[in-house]
Amino acid sequence: QTILMQKETKMKLARASATLGLAALALSASPLATADDTGWYAGVNVGQSRAKIDNANITANLLGSGFATTAISNDDSDTGYKLYGGYKFNKNFALEGGYFDLGRFGFTATTLPAGTLNGNIKLNGLNLDAVGILPISEKFSAFGRVGLNYAEAKDSFSGTGAVNVLNSNPSKRDTNYKFGAGLQYDFTPALGMRAEAERYRIDDAVGSKGDIDVLSVGLVYRFSGKRR
């Protein structure tokens, strides 16, 4: 009986030792799991950009030059894209920077005395964003961003009839805010797809500020290739 009790005690000690060993392994693996979630990544998004053209301001400027506006037609949407790279510090935070091209937008204003004013603007620049990430599952996450954009606005104006344009190609560079939100699905530990909505605050070259909204989808590649 004493021998049996000794054997049972040894077996219990062995089980306890194995349990402690597994717990220690789990604890030692925990920092590694956190480290796996960091690293560099890059991506590209393409989608539709839409401008809010200030028709009231156009009308006021024409009126100041002695023209009444009888009609305005807007070309307020185009294709936009961005190329970006970032560093993910942990599962909830990353910094991201890149280059964006929001496209080209324009308007045609018909005037009295008889004539037209045609205006176009092309926008591109650089951005730097702080990105907050909310993992929903192993492959699916939501994110939000807020940051700065440094954009160049290249305007071009032309007139017909009574409208005479003095400065046909003004341009301006300025820094403004941007923000957005989106969803990401990871096909593999290295490759994922994003869908997002962003708003860029922009200065044009003739003293107006406006918003450009972009809806886009794209692919993102993680160089570490490790799962969250």
C-alpha positions in Angstrom: 0.0 0.0 0.0 2.9 2.3 0.8 4.4 1.6 -2.6 1.1 2.4 -4.3 0.8 5.7 -2.4 4.4 6.7 -3.4 3.6 5.9 -7.1 0.4 8.0 -7.0 2.3 10.9 -5.4 4.9 10.7 -8.1 2.3 10.7 -10.8 0.5 13.8 -9.2 3.9 15.6 -9.0 4.6 14.7 -12.7 1.2 16.1 -13.7 1.7 19.2 -11.7 5.2 19.6 -13.2 3.8 19.2 -16.7 1.0 21.8 -16.0 3.5 24.3 -14.7 5.7 23.7 -17.7 2.8 24.4 -20.1 2.0 27.6 -18.1 5.6 28.7 -18.3 5.6 28.0 -22.0 2.4 30.1 -22.5 3.9 32.9 -20.5 7.1 32.9 -22.4 5.2 32.8 -25.8 3.0 35.7 -24.9 5.7 38.5 -25.6 6.5 36.7 -28.9 2.8 36.9 -30.0 2.9 40.6 -29.3 6.1 41.0 -31.3 4.6 39.2 -34.2 2.0 41.9 -34.6 4.6 44.6 -35.4 6.3 45.4 -38.7 6.3 47.3 -42.0 3.7 47.2 -44.6 2.8 48.9 -47.9 -0.3 49.2 -50.1 -2.2 50.8 -52.9 -5.9 52.0 -53.0 -8.0 53.1 -56.0 -11.5 54.5 -56.0 -13.8 57.4 -56.6 -13.1 60.9 -55.4 -15.8 63.6 -55.1 -15.3 67.4 -54.7 -17.6 69.9 -53.1 -17.5 72.7 -55.6 -18.4 76.1 -54.1 -20.8 77.5 -56.7 -21.8 80.4 -54.4 -18.2 81.6 -54.2 -17.9 81.3 -58.0 -21.0 83.3 -58.5 -19.8 86.0 -56.0 -16.4 86.3 -57.7 -18.0 86.7 -61.1 -20.5 89.3 -59.7 -17.5 91.2 -58.3 -16.1 91.4 -61.8 -19.4 92.6 -63.3 -20.9 89.4 -64.5 -24.2 87.8 -63.6 -24.2 84.0 -63.5 -27.0 82.3 -65.4 -25.9 78.6 -65.0 -23.1 76.5 -63.6 -22.3 72.9 -64.5 -19.9 70.9 -62.3 -17.6 68.0 -63.0 -17.2 67.0 -59.4 -16.0 63.3 -59.5 -13.0 61.5 -60.7 -10.7 58.6 -60.0 -8.3 58.9 -57.1 -5.6 56.7 -55.8 -2.9 56.5 -53.1 0.3 54.7 -52.5 1.3 54.2 -48.9 3.5 52.6 -46.4 3.4 52.2 -42.6 4.7 50.7 -39.5 2.4 48.7 -37.1 3.6 49.1 -33.5 1.1 46.7 -32.1 -2.3 45.2 -32.8 -4.1 48.6 -32.1 -1.8 51.3 -33.6 0.2 52.2 -36.7 1.7 55.2 -38.4 1.1 55.5 -42.1 2.4 57.9 -44.8 2.1 58.1 -48.6 1.4 59.9 -51.8 -2.2 60.6 -53.1 -3.7 61.8 -56.3 -7.3 62.9 -55.9 -7.9 63.6 -59.6 -9.2 66.6 -61.5 -12.4 68.5 -61.0 -14.0 71.5 -62.9 -16.9 73.8 -63.6 -18.3 75.9 -66.4 -20.2 79.0 -65.5 -22.3 80.8 -68.1 -22.5 84.6 -67.7 -24.1 87.8 -68.7 -22.7 89.7 -70.5 -22.5 86.6 -72.7 -19.5 84.4 -72.0 -18.3 81.4 -70.1 -15.7 80.8 -67.3 -14.1 77.4 -67.3 -12.2 76.2 -64.3 -10.3 73.1 -63.4 -8.3 71.9 -60.5 -5.9 69.0 -60.1 -4.9 67.8 -56.6 -2.1 65.6 -55.3 0.2 65.5 -52.3 1.6 63.7 -49.3 0.0 62.6 -46.1 0.9 61.3 -42.6 -1.7 59.5 -40.5 -2.1 58.0 -37.1 -4.1 54.8 -37.5 -6.2 53.1 -34.7 -7.0 49.5 -35.3 -9.8 47.3 -33.8 -9.3 43.5 -34.4 -12.7 41.9 -34.9 -11.5 38.3 -35.6 -8.2 36.7 -36.7 -8.6 37.9 -40.3 -11.1 40.9 -40.0 -10.4 44.3 -38.5 -11.8 47.9 -38.5 -9.6 51.0 -38.4 -9.9 54.7 -38.2 -7.4 57.4 -39.2 -6.6 61.1 -38.5 -3.7 63.0 -39.9 -2.3 65.8 -42.1 -2.2 66.2 -45.9 0.2 68.5 -47.8 -1.5 69.1 -51.1 -0.6 71.0 -54.3 -3.6 72.5 -56.1 -3.0 73.3 -59.7 -5.8 75.5 -61.1 -6.5 76.4 -64.7 -9.0 78.9 -66.0 -10.2 80.0 -69.4 -12.8 82.4 -70.6 -14.9 82.8 -73.7 -17.0 85.7 -75.0 -17.0 88.7 -72.6 -15.0 86.7 -69.9 -11.3 87.5 -69.9 -9.1 85.5 -67.5 -6.0 87.4 -66.2 -4.3 84.6 -64.3 -5.0 81.4 -66.1 -2.7 78.9 -64.2 -2.5 79.7 -60.4 -1.2 77.0 -58.0 -0.9 76.7 -54.3 0.6 74.3 -51.7 -0.8 74.0 -48.2 -1.2 71.7 -45.2 -4.7 70.7 -43.9 -6.3 67.8 -41.9 -7.6 64.5 -43.2 -9.5 61.6 -41.6 -11.2 58.4 -42.5 -12.3 54.9 -41.5 -12.3 51.5 -43.1 -12.3 47.7 -42.9 -9.5 45.2 -43.6 -9.7 41.5 -44.4 -6.5 39.4 -44.4 -6.4 36.6 -47.0 -3.1 35.4 -45.6 -0.8 36.6 -42.9 1.0 38.8 -45.5 -1.8 39.9 -47.9 -5.0 41.8 -47.1 -7.7 43.9 -48.7 -8.9 47.3 -47.5 -12.1 49.2 -48.2 -12.2 52.8 -46.8 -13.7 56.2 -46.8 -11.6 59.4 -46.4 -12.0 63.1 -46.3 -9.3 65.5 -47.4 -9.5 69.2 -46.5 -8.0 71.2 -49.4 -7.1 74.8 -50.3 -7.5 75.7 -53.9 -5.3 78.4 -55.6 -7.9 81.2 -55.5 -8.6 81.5 -51.8 -11.2 78.8 -51.2 -11.2 75.7 -48.9 -13.2 72.6 -49.6 -13.5 68.9 -48.9 -12.6 66.0 -51.2 -14.2 62.7 -50.3 -12.7 59.4 -51.5 -14.2 55.9 -51.4 -11.5 53.3 -52.3 -10.5 49.7 -52.2 -7.0 48.2 -52.3 -4.4 45.7 -51.3 -2.0 45.9 -48.4 1.2 43.7 -48.0 2.8 43.1 -44.7 6.6 42.4 -45.0 6.7 40.5 -41.7 3.9 38.2 -43.0 2.9 37.2 -39.5 -0.6 36.9 -38.1 -2.1 39.2 -35.5 
